[in-house]
Amino acid sequence: MAGEAQRGSEWPLVLSLLVATTGLVILTFYDWRNGVLIFAGSVVLAGLLRATLSDTAAGLLHVRGRMFDTTFLIAVGAAIAALGLIVPN
């Protein structure tokens, strides 16, 4: 039973990783800028999920405190998006 509950709490990480993987595929095979922006969106999504979910529901997105995790993920996602937008072709 504990294993099922623990596996069920990993959906936020799986969702974030699926979006990140989509961004990496688009980055590799199609348009790099769109891929980078989708990847940055996945990091921001992870931060928003960490902000809204409890510690147990966040699963492996829970690393430190909620405020640190949320701030760090959103800041890193914003930095990746900013770099993706300002780097010239």
Secondary structure, DSSP 8 states (H G I E B T S, - for coil): -HHHHHHHTTHHHHHHHHHHHHHHHHHHHS-HHHHHHHHHHHHHHHHHHHHHS-HHHHGGG-SS-HHHHHHHHHHHHHHHHHHHHHS--
